[in-house]
């Protein structure tokens, strides 16, 4: 009986840890190389509800902000942004890891992959 209770408690603890996600809500300064290779910085805002996130990023050249949705599982973060371009819909997938007040990862779009970093403000 005691062993079964301890086993059940261990399972609950493991499931609780699996459901745990870091808090990424707030404003982050994201850095990535631009088309000319020079580093660009922009502020992004993340709203988190459990493991679901909504990311708001600046639009191109001062245009309307764009939003995307994604998830955070443990310290792994992922979101997608969909933009309409002259050739149609473009999907940008951001994947990375969170460590305290910093994040780093890659953004994939078509056949390109760009590294990015972010620091919480």
C-alpha positions in Angstrom: 0.0 0.0 0.0 2.8 2.4 0.9 4.7 1.6 -2.3 1.6 2.2 -4.4 1.0 5.6 -2.7 4.6 6.6 -3.3 4.4 5.5 -6.9 1.2 7.5 -7.5 2.8 10.6 -5.9 5.9 10.2 -8.1 3.7 10.0 -11.2 1.8 13.1 -10.2 5.1 15.0 -9.6 6.4 13.9 -13.0 3.2 15.0 -14.8 3.3 18.3 -13.0 6.8 18.9 -14.2 5.9 18.0 -17.7 3.1 20.5 -17.7 5.3 23.3 -16.3 6.3 26.0 -18.7 8.5 29.0 -18.1 6.8 32.4 -18.0 7.6 34.3 -21.2 4.9 37.0 -20.9 6.1 40.5 -21.5 8.2 42.5 -23.9 11.4 41.1 -25.4 14.1 42.7 -27.6 14.8 40.4 -30.5 18.0 40.5 -32.5 18.6 38.9 -35.9 20.6 39.7 -39.0 18.9 41.7 -41.7 19.1 41.2 -45.5 22.5 43.1 -45.6 23.8 41.0 -42.6 23.7 43.9 -40.2 22.0 43.0 -36.8 18.4 44.4 -36.5 16.7 44.8 -33.1 12.9 45.0 -32.6 10.6 44.6 -29.7 8.2 41.7 -29.6 5.4 41.2 -27.1 4.3 37.8 -25.8 1.1 37.1 -24.0 1.0 33.6 -22.4 -2.0 31.6 -21.2 -0.8 28.3 -19.8 1.4 26.8 -22.6 -0.3 28.8 -25.4 1.4 32.1 -26.5 0.4 35.0 -28.7 3.3 37.0 -30.2 3.0 40.5 -31.6 5.9 41.8 -33.8 6.4 45.0 -35.7 5.3 45.0 -39.3 7.6 45.7 -42.2 8.9 49.3 -42.5 6.6 50.7 -39.8 3.5 48.9 -41.1 0.8 47.4 -38.9 2.0 44.9 -36.3 1.7 41.2 -37.1 0.7 38.5 -34.7 1.3 34.8 -34.4 0.4 32.0 -32.1 2.4 29.1 -30.7 3.3 27.1 -27.6 5.8 26.8 -24.9 6.6 23.4 -23.5 9.1 23.4 -20.7 11.8 25.8 -22.0 11.0 25.0 -25.7 9.2 27.8 -27.5 7.6 27.9 -31.0 5.3 30.2 -32.9 4.3 30.9 -36.5 3.7 34.2 -38.2 1.8 34.3 -41.5 2.3 37.3 -43.8 0.7 38.1 -47.1 3.3 39.0 -49.7 3.3 39.7 -53.5 3.8 36.0 -54.1 1.1 35.0 -51.7 1.2 33.7 -48.1 4.5 33.4 -46.3 4.8 31.4 -43.1 7.7 32.1 -40.7 8.3 29.5 -38.0 10.2 30.6 -34.9 11.7 27.8 -32.7 13.9 28.3 -29.7 14.7 27.7 -26.1 14.2 30.0 -23.1 16.9 30.3 -20.4 15.8 32.8 -17.7 15.5 36.2 -19.4 17.0 35.2 -22.7 15.9 33.2 -25.7 17.6 31.9 -28.8 16.6 29.9 -31.8 16.0 29.9 -35.5 13.4 31.3 -37.9 12.6 29.3 -40.9 10.9 30.8 -44.0 10.8 29.0 -47.3 14.3 27.6 -47.8 16.0 30.1 -45.4 16.9 29.7 -41.8 18.0 32.7 -39.7 19.3 32.6 -36.1 17.8 35.0 -33.5 18.2 35.9 -29.9 16.0 37.8 -27.5 16.3 39.4 -24.1 13.4 40.2 -21.8 13.0 43.9 -21.0 
